[in-house]
C-alpha cells in the first residue's frame, strides 16, 4: 500500500459573480503516489500549482475533485481526532522560515506549542524534548530561549525542521525549503534532510524549481505546468532523456559547470521559452504548453495530450514523447 496516493486531484479558486466570475484552475487532474521513506520531487515554474498541491494534501485547501489517500485512508473524510492524527503524520517545511515563525515567540515556545497542541509531552517534559529536537537538527539545545531574529536563514530553516519533526511524521512536505538560502547553506540543509530520512524513514514531497537540488535528493520527479503533470519518472532517466519539451527547456536552464570550466567543451543548447506562463483562469486550448513550446505542431493547438506511459516508469503528456525519447 502506498504511503500517499493522489488520484485525479483538482483544486480551483473562484472569484467574482455572474459575467465577472472567474475560475482559477490551480491543480488539474493530478495523480501520483509515494512509498514509505521515498523522496519525490515536484518541479515547475511559479504558478505551476506545486504549492497548492502540497497544501491540498494537508487539507489547507479544499479539492474541487479527486481523492487523496494517506496509508489507504481518504483524507477528505477526516475530522476531529482522526484529522489530528493525520496531521501528526504529515508535516510541512515552509519556503521562508522567518515568516513561518512568530517574532514575539522564542523558538523553544514555538516548538513546544506543537507538542502541547498534539498532547505529545507533559509540561515538565517539553523543555527537554525541545532541546533534543534542536540538537537533532544541529543546533545547541540552549538556543531554545532565543528569538527568530537572532538566527541566520539557515539556522531558522533548521528550526522549522525541528518543529516539523516534533510530531514524529512519516511524510514531510518541503515547499522550496532551500531556495532562499546561500548555496553552501543549501548543501548543509539537504545533507541534514538526507540524514534524517536515513535515520527515521521519513518520506519527502520536495517542491522546488531548482532541478540541481532535486537531482541530489529525489529518486523520482514529477514535472508540473499550469496545474497539470506533464512528465514523471525516475530522476536519472528523466534528467538524461526528458520526454516532454517543457522538461527539456527546464533542464537546459541548469548551469553547465563543466563547460564553464573547460573552454574545450561545447556548451549545451539553451532553450529559451517564448512569453510567460499563461493565466490559470484562461488556459490555452489544446496542450497548455503549446504557445511556448519549441516543438509545437498543429495538433498541439487542437488536442490535449493525455498523461500516458511512454517507457518503463516514465509518463509524459506530449503528443511526440516517443520521438523525444528515441
Secondary structure by P-SEA (a helix, b strand, c coil): cccbbbcbbbbbbbccccccbbbbccccccccccccbbbbbbbbccccaaaaaaaaaacccccccccccccccccccccaaaaaaaaaabbbbcccccccccccccaaaaaaaaaaaaccccccaaaaaaaaaaaaacccccccccccccccaaaaaaaaaaaaacccccccccccccccccaaaaaaaaaaaaaaaaacbbbbbcccccaaaaaacccbbbbbccccccccccaaaaaaccccaaaaaaaaaccaaaaaacccccccbbbbbccccccccccccccccccccccccccccccccccccccccbbbcccccccccc
